[in-house]
């Protein structure tokens, strides 16, 4: 009689961690795409945030909560970090995921070889 609840909890744990893995993959892909969009030559200042939010809305709107997109520009590259909380399958179990993407800035360099 005690075996069925134990098996159900184990199955729900597997599902919860599979969702967390999937959410981390989506966050990492969205961060990488957002970094590449922001690193393009003459990209608008909000390119990274808009790209990340568009990808997350299309692919993880019901999977991630409390999503934050952090853009860290430097002179040479752009780093985008996305964090969020995975929806619960098991009440009380909170899993946070993070995805990071980095891309070198595209820059115009004059004086090359003809």
C-alpha positions in Angstrom: 0.0 0.0 0.0 2.9 2.4 0.7 4.5 1.6 -2.6 2.1 3.5 -4.9 2.6 6.9 -3.2 6.4 6.4 -3.2 6.4 5.6 -6.9 4.2 8.6 -7.7 6.5 10.9 -5.8 9.5 9.5 -7.7 7.7 9.9 -11.0 6.8 13.5 -10.2 10.4 14.2 -9.2 11.6 12.9 -12.5 9.1 15.1 -14.3 10.1 18.2 -12.2 13.8 17.8 -13.0 13.1 17.2 -16.7 11.1 20.4 -16.8 14.0 22.2 -15.0 16.5 20.8 -17.5 14.3 21.9 -20.5 13.8 25.4 -18.9 17.6 25.8 -18.5 18.1 24.8 -22.2 15.5 27.4 -23.3 17.0 30.1 -21.1 20.5 29.3 -22.4 19.4 29.4 -26.1 17.4 32.6 -25.5 20.4 34.2 -23.8 22.7 33.2 -26.7 20.4 34.5 -29.3 19.8 37.8 -27.4 23.6 38.3 -27.0 24.1 37.8 -30.8 21.2 40.2 -31.6 22.7 42.9 -29.3 26.3 42.4 -30.6 25.3 43.1 -34.2 26.7 46.3 -35.7 24.5 49.3 -34.9 22.0 47.2 -32.9 19.5 49.2 -30.9 20.1 49.3 -27.1 17.1 47.1 -26.3 17.9 44.4 -28.9 19.0 41.9 -26.3 16.0 42.4 -24.0 13.5 42.3 -26.8 15.0 39.2 -28.4 15.1 37.3 -25.1 11.6 38.2 -24.2 10.3 37.3 -27.6 12.0 33.8 -27.4 10.9 33.2 -23.9 7.3 34.2 -24.6 7.2 31.8 -27.6 8.8 28.9 -25.9 8.6 29.1 -22.1 5.6 31.3 -21.2 4.1 28.5 -19.1 7.3 27.0 -18.0 9.2 29.9 -16.3 8.1 32.4 -13.8 9.8 35.5 -12.4 12.0 35.8 -15.4 14.8 38.5 -15.4 17.0 39.4 -18.3 20.3 41.0 -17.4 22.4 42.6 -20.2 26.1 43.3 -19.4 27.8 45.2 -22.3 31.6 45.7 -22.4 33.8 47.3 -25.0 34.5 43.9 -26.6 31.4 41.8 -26.0 27.8 41.5 -24.7 26.8 39.0 -22.0 23.1 38.2 -21.4 22.0 36.3 -18.3 18.4 35.0 -18.0 17.1 33.6 -14.7 13.8 32.3 -13.8 11.8 29.9 -11.6 10.4 26.6 -13.0 6.7 26.0 -12.5 6.1 23.4 -9.8 4.8 19.9 -10.3 5.5 19.1 -6.7 4.2 21.8 -4.3 6.9 23.4 -2.3 9.8 22.4 -4.5 11.3 25.6 -6.1 14.0 25.3 -8.8 15.7 28.3 -10.2 17.5 28.1 -13.6 20.0 30.4 -15.2 21.1 30.6 -18.9 24.0 32.8 -20.1 25.0 33.8 -23.6 28.0 35.9 -24.7 28.9 37.3 -28.1 31.7 39.5 -29.4 30.6 42.9 -30.6 30.7 43.5 -34.3 32.9 46.5 -35.1 33.8 48.3 -38.2 37.5 48.2 -38.8 38.9 50.3 -41.6 42.3 50.0 -43.3 42.2 46.4 -44.4 44.0 44.8 -47.3 42.4 45.5 -50.7 
